[in-house]
Every structure is written in C-alpha cells, then in structure tokens.
Amino acid sequence: MRLDGSIDGIWSMVYNIAMTKVSTAVARKRFSDVVNRASYAKERVVLTRYGHTLAAIVPAEDLALLEAMEDRIDSDDARQALAEMKAKGERPIPLSKVKKRLGL
C-alpha cells in the first residue's frame, strides 16, 4: 500500500514471513543460524539489546522490495517536482552550477 492509500503492483505483494526477536548476545553466538533463518527460512530476525530493537536481518527479497519501493517513491517525487517547476515556468539548475555553489 502506498502512503496515499492506493495499491500498486510492488506494494500489493504480500509476504507471510515469521518475525523472530533475538538478543544481540544470542545472535553473536549463533550468527550463522540467524543468517540462515533469514536466508533460507525467509524469517525476519529482529536484533534487540536490553529489550530495545536495534536492527533487523531480513531476507534479500525483503531488502530488494524495500529498495524498489524507495526508488518508486523517489521517482514519483522527482516527477512531481519537475511538473511543479514546469507549471511555474521554472527550469532545473544544472548539476555543474549546484556543485559550483556548494564548492564541490
């Protein structure tokens, strides 16, 4: 589901994946098992310390989906910004000018 509530092909994919919480101490001792659970069993493994979530180890497919969603949102935002500029009669600033202004 997109942020605006509409459903799109990428966002309509549903994963029935278990999520396991593991302390960082246990994950350190059993790292290969934790990675295998994400890789082969397609589990999302949440790493915790003192009960607080720190990070997650996820299947590669989840990461690819997340990156595709981020790319799609970025593309939509860029198209919207260009359309707004065009409506206002503005032109994009060339990258070379931006770099020069920033001293890069």
N, C-alpha and C positions, 0 to 999 in steps of 0.2 A: 504494500500500500504506500502510495506517495504521501508526502507531507500534506498535500492538499486534499487527500482522501480518495483520489482516483486510483484505479487499479491499472497497472501496466504489466506487460509481459514479464519483465525482470522481477517486479515486485510481487507478482502473483505466484511465484514459486514458493512452495511450502516444504519445509524440512521438518520431519518428525525425528528430532535428534535429542537424545538424553543430555542433560547437563549435570556434571558432577562437580562438587566443590572439594578441593584438596588443599591442605595447608602447604606452604612453600617448603616446610621441612620434609614432609612426606614426598612431595614432588621431586625434591632434590635427591632423595634416596632411591626413588623409583622412576627416574626421569624417562627411561626408555619405555616403561609401561604407560606412563602418562601420554607420551607422544604416540604410541601405538593405539591407545584408546581414541585419540583424535583422528589419526590417520586411517586406521582400519575399521574401527567400530563407529566412526563418524560421530563421536561424542564431543561435546564442548566441555572442556575442563577448566573450571574457574579456580585460579590460584588465590589463596587467602593467607593473610597473616594476622593473627590475633582476631580472627573473625571478620576482618575487613577485606573486601575484594580488591586485589591488586592488578591482576591481569588475567588473560584467558589464553588457552591453547585451543585452537579451533581447526577443524578440517580445512584443507586447502580449498575445497569447493566453497566453503563459507567465506573465506577471505576473497576469493575471486568474485563472488556475488557482491560482497560489500564494496569492493573496488569498482565493479561495474555500476553499482548504484551511485557511488560518489561521482564517477565520471559522467553519468547521465545527468545528475543534478548540476554539476559544473557546466556541462554543455547547455542545458536549459537556461541557466543563469546568464551565460555568455550571450546566447541568442536574444534573451530578453534585454540585456544591457545594450546590445547593438541596435535592437529595434527602438529602444528609447532614445538613443543617440540620433538615429536616423529621423525619428519623429520630431526631434528638437532642431534638426539641421546641423548637428554637431558631427565632427569627424574624429575617428580614433587617433590617438597620439602614437606616432611610430616608436617602436621599441628603442631605436637609437637615441631619440630625444629623451625618453624616460631614463635610460641609462646615464645620459649626459647630465640631466638634472640631479640624479642621485649620486653622481660622482663615481659611477661604475665603469 
